[in-house]
Amino acid sequence: MPDQYPYIISNNKIEPILARIRTAAKPDKLGQELIATWGFTASNDRAMPRVLKSLGFLAESGAPTPYYDRLRDPNDWQLVLGERIKDTYSDLFAIDSNIHKSSETEIKGAMSRITGKDEESVKRYFATFKTLVSLAKINNDAASSIPEIKNPAAPPPQEPPASIPPAHRKSEYHYNIQIHLPVTTDITVYNAIFKSLRENLGV
């Protein structure tokens, strides 16, 4: 359980500093001096490296972490920011997975219970938290923005072929004729039998 959350007094500088990170070359270390060379010279701007460390974008030494590389990606920075917010403020999201959508009173109350800090400190935590959330894509939001995929309409059932009326059906008959020929040596007997078959049955 954290005893404090990251904060910066000049929350309006968070977005331009993140934008500068995306356009500037990746440094060996990011500290107050580099922030100043980028044009952020106000004393309150110096807290930004500490915020980046709390979010996991910088190591304690100030060296960029792999998350920093994603923070520089124009297509990925909002997603990784959302991931790091959920990790850094995991105690808040454990209370409510949509805590970032809760009211100011609810969020401040949760921060106060978790950290035990006074009202002024909690006010600072809240201001930085809400600024970060407004810039990020929290994965709960990403999931809800996925368009619903509708199942393709089933093709209409095919009508069965019309049955042929019985009156128009062609009748087919098959005959199996067994002929028992008498045992004889008189060939005229056989000739007479087959002649009769041809004349009467057409075989």
GUFI-92773 format. One record per residue: y, x, z of N, C-alpha, C in turn. Coordinates in steps of 0.2 Angstrom, whole numbers, plus 5000, padded with zeros to 4 digits. Atoms other than C-alpha are relative to their C-alpha. Example, Ala and Ser with C-alpha at 12.3 -4.5 7.8 and 13.67 -1.06 7.14 Angstrom:
<kevexs>
[kevex [4994, 5004, 5000], [4978, 5062, 5039], [5006, 5004, 5000]] [kevex [4994, 4996, 4999], [4995, 5068, 5036], [5005, 4996, 5003]] 
</kevexs>
This chain:
<kevexs>
[kevex [4994, 5004, 5000], [5000, 5000, 5000], [5006, 5004, 5000]] [kevex [4995, 4996, 5000], [5016, 5008, 4995], [5006, 4999, 5005]] [kevex [4995, 5001, 4995], [5030, 5011, 5007], [5007, 4998, 4996]] [kevex [4994, 5002, 5004], [5043, 5009, 4993], [4998, 5000, 4993]] [kevex [5001, 5001, 5008], [5044, 5005, 4974], [5006, 5004, 4997]] [kevex [4995, 4996, 5004], [5054, 5015, 4961], [5006, 4996, 4999]] [kevex [4994, 5003, 5002], [5072, 5011, 4958], [5005, 5004, 4998]] [kevex [4994, 4997, 5002], [5088, 5016, 4950], [5005, 4996, 5000]] [kevex [4994, 5004, 4999], [5105, 5010, 4954], [5002, 4998, 4993]] [kevex [4997, 5002, 5006], [5111, 5010, 4936], [4994, 4998, 4995]] [kevex [5006, 5003, 5004], [5097, 4999, 4929], [5002, 4999, 4992]] [kevex [4998, 5001, 5007], [5107, 4996, 4913], [4999, 5007, 4996]] [kevex [5001, 4994, 5004], [5103, 5014, 4908], [4993, 5001, 4999]] [kevex [5007, 5000, 5001], [5084, 5011, 4908], [4999, 5000, 4993]] [kevex [5002, 5002, 5007], [5083, 5004, 4891], [5003, 5006, 4995]] [kevex [4998, 4994, 5005], [5094, 5018, 4882], [4997, 5006, 5002]] [kevex [5004, 4994, 4999], [5085, 5032, 4891], [4993, 4999, 4997]] [kevex [5007, 5001, 5003], [5068, 5025, 4885], [5001, 5000, 4993]] [kevex [4999, 4999, 5007], [5076, 5024, 4868], [5001, 5007, 4998]] [kevex [4999, 4993, 5001], [5081, 5042, 4869], [4994, 5004, 5000]] [kevex [5006, 4997, 4999], [5064, 5047, 4874], [4996, 4999, 4993]] [kevex [5004, 5001, 5006], [5057, 5039, 4858], [5003, 5004, 4994]] [kevex [4997, 4996, 5005], [5069, 5049, 4847], [5001, 5007, 5001]] [kevex [4999, 4993, 4998], [5070, 5065, 4856], [4993, 5004, 4999]] [kevex [5006, 4997, 5000], [5058, 5079, 4854], [4996, 5000, 5007]] [kevex [5004, 5000, 4993], [5044, 5080, 4868], [5002, 5006, 5003]] [kevex [4998, 4993, 4997], [5050, 5092, 4881], [4994, 5002, 5004]] [kevex [5005, 4997, 4995], [5039, 5103, 4892], [5001, 4997, 5007]] [kevex [4998, 5004, 4994], [5048, 5095, 4907], [5006, 4996, 4999]] [kevex [4995, 5004, 5000], [5059, 5081, 4909], [5003, 4999, 5007]] [kevex [4996, 5000, 4994], [5072, 5082, 4923], [5007, 4998, 5000]] [kevex [4993, 5002, 5000], [5089, 5078, 4928], [5005, 5004, 4995]] [kevex [4996, 4996, 5005], [5096, 5092, 4917], [4999, 4998, 4993]] [kevex [5001, 5002, 5007], [5088, 5086, 4901], [5003, 4993, 5000]] [kevex [4997, 5007, 5001], [5094, 5068, 4905], [5007, 5001, 4999]] [kevex [4993, 4999, 5001], [5111, 5075, 4907], [5002, 5002, 4993]] [kevex [4999, 4997, 5007], [5110, 5084, 4890], [5000, 4994, 4995]] [kevex [5000, 5006, 5005], [5106, 5067, 4882], [5006, 4995, 5001]] [kevex [4994, 5004, 4999], [5123, 5060, 4889], [5000, 4996, 5006]] [kevex [5000, 5004, 4994], [5117, 5052, 4905], [5002, 5004, 5006]] [kevex [4997, 4995, 4996], [5128, 5062, 4916], [5002, 4997, 5007]] [kevex [4998, 5003, 4994], [5132, 5049, 4930], [4995, 5002, 5006]] [kevex [5004, 4998, 4995], [5125, 5053, 4947], [4994, 4995, 5001]] [kevex [5005, 5005, 5000], [5115, 5037, 4947], [4994, 5001, 4995]] [kevex [5005, 4999, 5005], [5106, 5042, 4931], [4995, 5005, 5002]] [kevex [5004, 4995, 4998], [5098, 5056, 4940], [4993, 4998, 5003]] [kevex [5006, 5003, 4997], [5085, 5044, 4948], [4995, 4998, 4994]] [kevex [5005, 5003, 5005], [5077, 5040, 4931], [4994, 5004, 5000]] [kevex [5006, 4996, 5000], [5065, 5055, 4931], [4995, 4998, 5006]] [kevex [5004, 5002, 4994], [5059, 5049, 4948], [4996, 4993, 4998]] [kevex [5003, 5007, 5002], [5056, 5031, 4941], [4994, 5002, 4995]] [kevex [5005, 4998, 5005], [5046, 5039, 4926], [4994, 5003, 5003]] [kevex [5006, 4997, 4997], [5035, 5049, 4938], [4996, 4994, 5004]] [kevex [5004, 5006, 4997], [5031, 5033, 4948], [4996, 4996, 4995]] [kevex [5004, 5004, 5005], [5026, 5024, 4932], [4995, 5004, 4997]] [kevex [5005, 4996, 5003], [5015, 5039, 4927], [5001, 5003, 4994]] [kevex [4999, 4997, 5007], [5024, 5045, 4912], [5002, 5007, 5001]] [kevex [4999, 4993, 4998], [5028, 5061, 4921], [4996, 5002, 5006]] [kevex [5003, 4998, 4994], [5018, 5072, 4932], [5005, 5002, 5005]] [kevex [4995, 4998, 4994], [5026, 5078, 4949], [5004, 5006, 4997]] [kevex [4996, 4994, 5002], [5031, 5094, 4940], [5005, 4998, 4995]] [kevex [4995, 5002, 5005], [5041, 5084, 4927], [4997, 5000, 4993]] [kevex [5003, 4999, 5007], [5028, 5088, 4913], [4998, 4993, 4998]] [kevex [5002, 5006, 5003], [5025, 5073, 4901], [4992, 4999, 5001]] [kevex [5007, 5002, 5000], [5008, 5064, 4903], [4998, 4997, 4994]] [kevex [5001, 5004, 5006], [4998, 5056, 4890], [5003, 4994, 4999]] [kevex [4997, 5006, 5000], [5006, 5040, 4894], [5007, 5001, 4997]] [kevex [4993, 4999, 5003], [5023, 5048, 4889], [4999, 5000, 4992]] [kevex [5001, 5000, 5008], [5016, 5051, 4871], [5000, 4993, 4998]] [kevex [5000, 5007, 5002], [5013, 5032, 4870], [5007, 4997, 5001]] [kevex [4993, 5002, 4999], [5030, 5029, 4877], [5005, 5002, 4994]] [kevex [4996, 4998, 5006], [5037, 5038, 4862], [4998, 4997, 4994]] [kevex [5002, 5004, 5006], [5028, 5027, 4850], [5004, 4994, 4999]] [kevex [4996, 5006, 5001], [5039, 5014, 4843], [4996, 4994, 5000]] [kevex [5005, 5006, 5000], [5024, 5002, 4841], [4996, 4999, 5006]] [kevex [5005, 5000, 4994], [5016, 5006, 4858], [5004, 5000, 5006]] [kevex [4996, 4999, 4994], [5030, 5009, 4870], [5000, 4994, 5005]] [kevex [4999, 5006, 4996], [5032, 4991, 4876], [4993, 4998, 5004]] [kevex [5007, 5002, 4997], [5013, 4989, 4879], [4998, 5005, 5005]] [kevex [5001, 4995, 4994], [5011, 5005, 4889], [5004, 4999, 5006]] [kevex [4996, 5002, 4994], [5026, 5001, 4899], [4997, 4994, 5004]] [kevex [5003, 5005, 4997], [5018, 4985, 4903], [4994, 5002, 5004]] [kevex [5006, 4998, 4996], [5002, 4993, 4908], [5002, 5004, 5006]] [kevex [4998, 4996, 4994], [5011, 5006, 4919], [5003, 4996, 5006]] [kevex [4997, 5004, 4996], [5021, 4992, 4927], [4994, 4997, 5005]] [kevex [5005, 5003, 4996], [5005, 4983, 4932], [4996, 5004, 5005]] [kevex [5004, 4995, 4996], [4997, 4999, 4939], [5005, 5002, 5006]] [kevex [4995, 4998, 4994], [5013, 5004, 4949], [5001, 4995, 5005]] [kevex [4999, 5006, 4995], [5016, 4987, 4956], [4993, 4996, 5001]] [kevex [5007, 5003, 4999], [4997, 4983, 4958], [5000, 4995, 5006]] [kevex [5000, 5004, 4994], [5000, 4976, 4975], [5004, 4993, 4999]] [kevex [4997, 5006, 5002], [5012, 4963, 4968], [4996, 4996, 4996]] [kevex [5004, 5004, 5005], [5001, 4958, 4954], [4993, 4998, 5003]] [kevex [5006, 5002, 4997], [4986, 4957, 4966], [5002, 4993, 5004]] [kevex [4998, 5006, 4996], [4996, 4943, 4975], [5000, 4994, 4994]] [kevex [5000, 5005, 5005], [4999, 4934, 4958], [5000, 5004, 4993]] [kevex [5001, 4996, 5006], [4994, 4940, 4941], [5006, 4999, 4995]] [kevex [4994, 5002, 5004], [5010, 4932, 4934], [5006, 5001, 5005]] [kevex [4995, 4999, 4995], [5021, 4939, 4948], [5007, 5001, 4996]] [kevex [4994, 4998, 5004], [5034, 4945, 4935], [5003, 4994, 4997]] [kevex [4997, 5006, 5002], [5037, 4927, 4930], [5002, 4996, 5006]] [kevex [4998, 5004, 4994], [5040, 4921, 4948], [5007, 5001, 5001]] [kevex [4993, 5001, 4998], [5057, 4917, 4956], [5002, 5007, 5004]] [kevex [4997, 4994, 4997], [5068, 4931, 4963], [4998, 5000, 5008]] [kevex [5001, 5001, 4993], [5065, 4924, 4981], [4992, 5002, 5001]] [kevex [5007, 4998, 4999], [5046, 4925, 4979], [4998, 5007, 4999]] [kevex [5001, 4992, 5002], [5046, 4943, 4971], [5003, 5004, 5006]] [kevex [4997, 4996, 4994], [5058, 4949, 4985], [4996, 4999, 5006]] [kevex [5004, 5001, 4994], [5048, 4941, 4998], [4993, 5004, 5000]] [kevex [5006, 4996, 5000], [5032, 4949, 4992], [5001, 5008, 5001]] [kevex [4998, 4993, 4999], [5041, 4966, 4991], [5001, 5002, 5007]] [kevex [4998, 4999, 4993], [5047, 4964, 5008], [4994, 5001, 5005]] [kevex [5006, 5000, 4996], [5030, 4960, 5015], [4996, 5007, 4999]] [kevex [5004, 4994, 5002], [5022, 4975, 5006], [5003, 5006, 5003]] [kevex [4997, 4994, 4998], [5034, 4988, 5010], [5003, 5001, 5007]] [kevex [4997, 5001, 4993], [5042, 4982, 5026], [5007, 5003, 5000]] [kevex [4993, 4997, 5001], [5059, 4988, 5019], [5005, 4995, 5002]] [kevex [4995, 5005, 4999], [5076, 4980, 5023], [5002, 4997, 4994]] [kevex [4998, 5004, 5006], [5085, 4968, 5012], [5003, 5004, 4995]] [kevex [4996, 4996, 5005], [5096, 4981, 5003], [4995, 5004, 4996]] [kevex [5005, 4997, 5004], [5081, 4991, 4998], [4996, 4996, 4996]] [kevex [5004, 5005, 5004], [5071, 4976, 4992], [5004, 4998, 4994]] [kevex [4996, 5002, 5005], [5086, 4971, 4982], [5000, 5005, 4994]] [kevex [5000, 4995, 5005], [5086, 4988, 4973], [4993, 5000, 4996]] [kevex [5007, 5000, 5003], [5067, 4987, 4970], [4999, 4995, 4995]] [kevex [5000, 5006, 5004], [5069, 4970, 4963], [5003, 5001, 4993]] [kevex [4995, 5000, 5006], [5083, 4974, 4951], [4996, 5005, 4995]] [kevex [5003, 4995, 5005], [5073, 4989, 4943], [4994, 4997, 4998]] [kevex [5006, 5003, 5002], [5057, 4979, 4943], [5001, 4995, 4994]] [kevex [4998, 5005, 5005], [5065, 4965, 4933], [5003, 5003, 4994]] [kevex [4997, 4996, 5006], [5074, 4977, 4921], [4994, 5003, 4996]] [kevex [5006, 4997, 5004], [5057, 4986, 4917], [4996, 4994, 4997]] [kevex [5004, 5006, 5003], [5048, 4969, 4915], [5003, 4997, 4994]] [kevex [4997, 5003, 5006], [5061, 4963, 4903], [5000, 5004, 4994]] [kevex [5001, 4995, 5006], [5058, 4978, 4892], [4993, 5000, 4998]] [kevex [5007, 4999, 5001], [5039, 4978, 4893], [4997, 4994, 4997]] [kevex [5005, 5005, 5002], [5025, 4968, 4886], [4994, 5000, 5005]] [kevex [5005, 5000, 4996], [5014, 4963, 4900], [4994, 4997, 4997]] [kevex [5006, 5002, 5004], [4996, 4960, 4894], [4999, 4993, 5001]] [kevex [5001, 5008, 4999], [4996, 4942, 4901], [5004, 4997, 4994]] [kevex [4996, 5003, 5005], [5010, 4939, 4889], [4997, 5001, 4993]] [kevex [5003, 4998, 5006], [5002, 4948, 4875], [4994, 4995, 4998]] [kevex [5006, 5005, 5001], [4986, 4937, 4877], [5002, 4993, 4998]] [kevex [4998, 5007, 5001], [4996, 4921, 4877], [5003, 4999, 4994]] [kevex [4997, 5001, 5007], [5005, 4925, 4861], [4996, 5001, 4994]] [kevex [5004, 5000, 5005], [4990, 4927, 4851], [4999, 4993, 4997]] [kevex [5000, 5006, 5002], [4990, 4913, 4839], [4993, 4997, 5000]] [kevex [5006, 5004, 5000], [4976, 4900, 4840], [4997, 5000, 4993]] [kevex [5003, 4999, 5006], [4963, 4903, 4827], [4996, 4993, 5000]] [kevex [5003, 5006, 5001], [4957, 4886, 4821], [4994, 5001, 4996]] [kevex [5006, 4999, 5003], [4939, 4884, 4815], [5001, 4996, 4993]] [kevex [4999, 5003, 5007], [4939, 4880, 4796], [4996, 4994, 5000]] [kevex [5003, 5007, 5000], [4936, 4862, 4792], [4993, 5000, 4996]] [kevex [5007, 5001, 5003], [4918, 4858, 4788], [5000, 4997, 4993]] [kevex [5000, 5003, 5006], [4915, 4854, 4770], [4997, 4993, 5000]] [kevex [5002, 5007, 5000], [4912, 4835, 4767], [4992, 5000, 4998]] [kevex [5007, 5001, 5002], [4894, 4830, 4767], [4998, 4998, 4993]] [kevex [5001, 5002, 5007], [4886, 4829, 4750], [4995, 4994, 5000]] [kevex [5004, 5006, 5001], [4879, 4812, 4745], [4993, 5002, 4997]] [kevex [5007, 4999, 5002], [4860, 4812, 4743], [5000, 4997, 4993]] [kevex [5001, 5003, 5006], [4855, 4809, 4725], [4997, 4993, 5000]] [kevex [5002, 5007, 5000], [4853, 4791, 4720], [4992, 5000, 4998]] [kevex [5007, 5001, 5002], [4835, 4786, 4720], [4999, 4996, 4994]] [kevex [5002, 5003, 5007], [4827, 4781, 4704], [4997, 4993, 5002]] [kevex [5003, 5007, 4999], [4823, 4762, 4704], [4993, 5000, 4998]] [kevex [5007, 5000, 5002], [4804, 4759, 4704], [4999, 4998, 4993]] [kevex [5002, 5002, 5006], [4805, 4750, 4688], [5001, 5005, 4994]] [kevex [4998, 4995, 5005], [4812, 4765, 4679], [4996, 5006, 5001]] [kevex [5005, 4995, 4999], [4799, 4777, 4686], [4995, 5001, 4995]] [kevex [5006, 4999, 5005], [4787, 4784, 4673], [4994, 5001, 5004]] [kevex [5007, 5000, 4997], [4769, 4781, 4678], [4996, 5005, 4997]] [kevex [5005, 4995, 5003], [4757, 4795, 4676], [4993, 4999, 5003]] [kevex [5007, 5002, 4998], [4738, 4792, 4677], [4996, 5006, 4998]] [kevex [5004, 4995, 5002], [4725, 4805, 4677], [4993, 4998, 5001]] [kevex [5007, 5002, 5000], [4707, 4802, 4674], [4995, 5006, 5000]] [kevex [5005, 4995, 5000], [4692, 4812, 4679], [4993, 4996, 4998]] [kevex [5006, 5003, 5003], [4677, 4807, 4668], [4994, 5004, 5001]] [kevex [5006, 4996, 4999], [4660, 4813, 4673], [4994, 4997, 4995]] [kevex [5005, 5003, 5005], [4647, 4811, 4659], [4993, 5004, 5002]] [kevex [5007, 4998, 4999], [4628, 4813, 4663], [4996, 5000, 4993]] [kevex [5003, 5000, 5006], [4620, 4818, 4647], [4992, 5000, 5001]] [kevex [5008, 5000, 4999], [4601, 4814, 4645], [4997, 5007, 4997]] [kevex [5003, 4995, 5002], [4590, 4828, 4643], [4996, 4999, 4994]] [kevex [5004, 5002, 5006], [4584, 4828, 4625], [5001, 5006, 4995]] [kevex [4999, 4995, 5006], [4581, 4839, 4610], [5003, 4997, 4994]] [kevex [4998, 5004, 5006], [4587, 4826, 4598], [5008, 5000, 5000]] [kevex [4993, 4998, 5001], [4605, 4832, 4593], [5004, 4993, 4998]] [kevex [4996, 5006, 5002], [4609, 4815, 4586], [5002, 4995, 5006]] [kevex [4998, 5004, 4993], [4609, 4807, 4604], [5007, 5003, 5002]] [kevex [4994, 4997, 4997], [4623, 4819, 4609], [5006, 4998, 4995]] [kevex [4995, 5001, 5005], [4633, 4816, 4593], [5002, 4992, 5001]] [kevex [4998, 5007, 4999], [4632, 4797, 4596], [5004, 4999, 5006]] [kevex [4997, 5001, 4994], [4638, 4799, 4614], [5008, 5002, 4999]] [kevex [4993, 4997, 5001], [4654, 4810, 4609], [5004, 4995, 4995]] [kevex [4996, 5005, 5005], [4658, 4798, 4594], [5002, 4994, 5004]] [kevex [4998, 5006, 4996], [4658, 4783, 4606], [5006, 5002, 5005]] [kevex [4994, 4998, 4996], [4670, 4793, 4618], [5006, 5000, 4996]] [kevex [4994, 4999, 5004], [4682, 4797, 4604], [5003, 4993, 4998]] [kevex [4998, 5007, 5002], [4682, 4779, 4598], [5003, 4996, 5005]] [kevex [4998, 5004, 4994], [4684, 4771, 4615], [5005, 5002, 5004]] [kevex [4995, 4997, 4995], [4694, 4783, 4625], [5005, 5004, 4997]] [kevex [4995, 4996, 5003], [4703, 4793, 4613], [5000, 5008, 5002]] [kevex [5001, 4993, 4997], [4696, 4810, 4620], [4997, 5004, 4994]] 
</kevexs>
